[in-house]
Amino acid sequence: MLFKLLPCIAREVFCKSNFERTPEPEMLMEDFHSTSAYDFEGKDGVLLGVYYYQIIQMCGLIKIGDTVVDLGCGSCNLLCILAELNPDSEFIGVDLSDEMLELARKNIKEKNIKNIKLIKQDITNIKEIDNNSIDVVISSMAIHHLPTKEMLTSLFAEIQRILKQEKRVYLYDFGKTKRTETINFLLNTVTNEFVREDYRNSLMAAFTLQDFKNLSKQYLGGSIQVFSTLFVPVIIIIKSATHPLTIEQKQKLSLKIKRLNHQQSNDFKMLKLFLLMSGMRSLL
């Protein structure tokens, strides 16, 4: 895998970009087929290994009694696991897709989770959430759905508005690559045709690492760190300082990670390795 990645790294480092950011098609996640495919990948498919890497980091931000907002919660597969691991905190999932929220309600009910509330709203303008009322803001693979850079700016302003003075955030999203060849390489592991096309659209719609750095500094302050996968910033993480996991969390997460299939486990390990090489410490 690493050997095959070398030509992509070389092109990203030494060549100019050969494409412009392309916003995703409208209404991409408003039909049953699209949302069901995404939901499956988050439960048992290609997304699960990546989810667990993020959940470990998110747990390191959450304290007992916190209120946590998930921006672009989708069908809540990630949020359900996080809520189960932090039963003494409250979670709010925000999404604009009726189809996604319907799946989220189903998943929450099936798992009998009592500490998640759902809100249908634009993540750049969450009218139901008061100023300075939220302890932690998280987001996973949702920010690239925003159509314009102006809306990206509005998102960061909204995060600043709803967070309490102690800015605790974990934002995970795709970063814009320079080359379409890199995108094609990254699609090789995806076998589901719909998910493959959605993944391509997502990578084409990603914002740049510099966009995230500039807005993070402007709206969240200098204590927030911005990490990206080494050499090729295809994954970008914006996060505040974390605390150690509890013994119970470590035990539960270790058991769940051992149950990942080969591809999921490989994705987890590769993401952990590339982010560790760029300075992001693992909590497990």
C-alpha positions in Angstrom: 0.0 0.0 0.0 2.7 2.5 1.0 4.8 1.6 -2.0 1.9 2.1 -4.4 1.2 5.5 -2.7 4.7 6.9 -3.6 3.7 8.1 -7.1 0.7 9.9 -5.7 2.9 11.6 -3.0 5.4 12.6 -5.7 2.7 14.2 -7.9 1.2 16.0 -4.9 4.5 17.4 -3.7 6.0 18.4 -7.1 3.1 19.0 -9.5 0.6 21.7 -9.8 -3.1 21.1 -9.3 -5.0 19.8 -12.3 -8.6 20.5 -11.1 -10.7 23.1 -9.3 -12.9 22.4 -6.3 -16.3 21.2 -7.6 -19.3 21.4 -5.2 -21.3 18.2 -4.7 -24.5 17.6 -6.7 -27.5 19.1 -5.0 -29.9 16.8 -3.1 -27.2 14.0 -3.0 -28.4 12.6 0.3 -32.2 13.1 -0.1 -33.1 9.7 -1.7 -33.6 6.4 0.0 -31.0 4.5 -2.1 -28.3 7.1 -1.3 -28.9 7.3 2.4 -29.3 3.6 2.8 -26.0 2.9 1.1 -24.2 5.4 3.3 -25.9 4.1 6.4 -24.8 0.5 5.7 -21.2 1.6 5.1 -21.3 3.3 8.5 -22.6 0.2 10.3 -20.7 -2.6 8.7 -18.8 -1.3 5.7 -15.9 0.8 4.6 -16.5 3.7 7.0 -16.3 1.7 10.3 -12.6 1.6 10.8 -12.3 5.4 10.1 -15.2 6.0 12.5 -13.5 4.2 15.4 -10.3 6.3 15.0 -12.4 9.4 15.3 -14.5 8.1 18.2 -11.3 7.5 20.2 -10.3 11.1 19.7 -13.7 12.4 20.4 -14.0 10.6 23.7 -10.8 12.4 24.8 -12.7 15.7 24.6 -15.9 14.8 26.4 -16.4 15.2 30.1 -19.2 14.0 32.3 -22.3 16.3 32.0 -21.2 17.8 28.7 -23.5 18.8 25.9 -22.0 17.7 22.5 -23.2 18.8 19.1 -22.5 16.7 16.0 -22.7 18.9 12.9 -23.9 16.9 9.9 -24.8 13.8 12.0 -26.2 11.8 9.0 -27.7 8.5 10.1 -26.0 8.7 13.5 -23.9 5.5 13.3 -20.9 7.3 14.7 -22.9 9.3 17.2 -24.7 6.3 18.6 -21.4 4.6 19.4 -20.1 7.8 21.0 -23.2 8.3 23.0 -23.0 4.7 24.3 -19.4 5.3 25.4 -20.4 8.5 27.2 -23.7 7.8 28.8 -23.5 10.7 31.3 -23.3 13.3 28.5 -26.0 14.7 26.2 -25.7 14.7 22.4 -27.4 16.8 19.7 -27.3 15.6 16.1 -27.9 18.3 13.5 -28.6 17.5 9.8 -30.7 19.0 7.0 -31.6 15.7 5.2 -35.0 14.3 6.1 -33.9 10.8 4.8 -30.8 10.8 7.0 -32.7 12.0 10.1 -35.3 9.2 9.6 -32.5 6.6 9.5 -30.9 8.3 12.5 -34.2 7.9 14.5 -34.4 4.3 13.5 -30.8 3.6 14.5 -31.2 5.4 17.9 -34.4 3.5 18.6 -32.9 0.1 17.7 -29.9 0.7 20.0 -32.2 2.1 22.8 -30.1 5.2 23.2 -31.6 7.9 25.4 -29.0 10.7 25.3 -29.3 11.8 21.7 -31.6 14.6 20.4 -32.0 15.4 16.7 -32.4 18.8 15.1 -33.3 19.4 11.4 -31.4 22.5 10.6 -28.6 24.1 8.4 -25.3 23.5 10.3 -24.3 27.1 9.4 -27.3 28.6 11.1 -28.6 26.4 14.0 -31.4 28.6 15.4 -32.4 26.1 18.1 -29.0 26.3 19.8 -28.3 29.3 22.1 -25.0 31.3 22.2 -22.2 29.8 24.3 -24.3 26.8 25.3 -22.3 23.9 24.0 -19.3 22.2 25.5 -18.0 20.2 22.5 -18.6 20.5 18.8 -17.8 17.5 16.6 -18.2 16.8 12.9 -17.2 13.8 10.7 -17.1 13.9 6.9 -19.8 16.6 6.6 -18.1 19.9 6.0 -17.2 19.2 2.3 -21.0 19.1 1.6 -21.1 22.9 2.0 -21.4 24.4 -1.5 -19.2 27.5 -1.1 -16.2 28.9 0.8 -18.5 31.6 2.1 -20.6 28.9 3.8 -17.5 27.3 5.2 -16.7 30.7 6.8 -20.3 30.8 8.2 -19.9 27.4 9.7 -16.8 28.4 11.6 -18.6 31.5 12.8 -21.5 29.4 14.0 -19.2 27.0 15.8 -17.6 30.0 17.6 -21.1 31.3 18.5 -22.5 28.1 20.1 -19.4 27.0 22.0 -18.7 28.0 25.5 -15.5 29.9 26.3 -13.4 26.7 26.5 -13.3 25.9 22.8 -13.5 22.1 22.5 -13.8 20.8 19.0 -13.1 17.8 16.8 -13.7 18.4 13.1 -12.8 15.7 10.6 -13.1 16.1 6.9 -11.6 15.6 3.5 -8.9 17.9 2.2 -8.5 19.0 -1.4 -5.7 17.1 -3.2 -3.8 18.6 -6.1 -4.3 15.8 -8.6 -7.2 13.7 -9.9 -4.8 10.8 -10.0 -4.6 10.9 -6.2 -8.4 10.7 -6.0 -8.5 7.7 -8.4 -5.9 5.9 -6.3 -7.9 6.5 -3.1 -11.1 5.1 -4.8 -9.5 1.7 -5.4 -10.5 0.2 -2.1 -14.2 1.1 -2.4 -16.2 -1.8 -4.0 -19.8 -0.4 -3.6 -20.4 1.6 -6.8 -22.7 4.2 -5.2 -20.3 4.8 -2.3 -17.5 5.0 -4.8 -19.2 7.7 -6.7 -20.2 9.6 -3.5 -16.5 9.3 -2.4 -15.3 10.8 -5.6 -17.8 13.7 -5.4 -16.7 14.3 -1.8 -13.0 14.4 -2.7 -13.7 16.8 -5.6 -15.7 19.0 -3.2 -13.1 19.2 -0.4 -11.8 22.5 0.8 -8.0 23.1 1.1 -5.8 22.7 4.2 -5.1 26.4 4.1 -8.8 27.2 4.2 -9.2 25.2 7.4 -6.0 26.6 9.0 -7.1 30.2 8.3 -10.6 29.8 9.6 -9.6 27.8 12.6 -7.2 30.5 13.7 -9.7 33.3 13.0 -12.7 31.8 14.8 -11.4 29.1 17.2 -8.1 30.6 18.4 -4.5 29.7 18.5 -4.8 26.8 20.9 -6.7 24.7 18.4 -4.5 22.4 16.3 -4.9 21.5 12.7 -3.5 18.1 11.5 -3.5 16.4 8.1 -2.4 13.2 6.7 1.3 13.3 5.9 2.4 14.5 2.4 -1.1 14.3 0.9 -3.6 16.3 3.0 -6.6 14.2 2.0 -7.7 14.0 5.7 -7.8 17.1 7.8 -8.5 17.2 11.6 -9.1 20.3 13.6 -9.0 19.6 17.4 -8.5 20.9 20.8 -6.4 19.3 23.5 -7.6 15.9 24.8 -7.6 14.1 28.1 -6.9 10.3 28.6 -9.7 7.8 28.1 -11.2 6.0 31.0 -10.2 2.4 31.6 -13.8 1.3 30.7 -13.7 3.3 27.4 -10.3 1.8 26.5 -11.6 -1.8 27.2 -14.8 -1.3 25.2 -13.0 0.4 22.3 -10.2 -2.2 22.2 -12.8 -5.0 21.9 -14.7 -3.3 19.2 -11.5 -2.6 17.2 -10.5 -6.3 17.4 -13.8 -7.1 15.7 -13.2 -5.0 12.6 -12.8 -6.9 9.4 -9.5 -6.9 7.5 -10.3 -3.8 5.3 -11.7 -1.8 8.3 -8.8 -2.7 10.5 -6.3 -1.7 7.7 -8.1 1.6 7.2 -7.9 2.2 11.0 -4.2 1.4 11.2 -3.3 3.4 8.1 -5.1 6.5 9.2 -3.5 6.2 12.7 -0.1 5.8 11.2 -0.3 8.7 8.7 -1.7 11.1 11.4 0.9 9.9 13.9 3.6 10.7 11.4 2.2 14.2 11.1 2.2 14.7 14.9 -1.3 13.7 16.0 -1.0 11.5 19.1 -3.2 8.4 19.4 -5.2 7.9 22.6 -5.4 4.1 22.3 
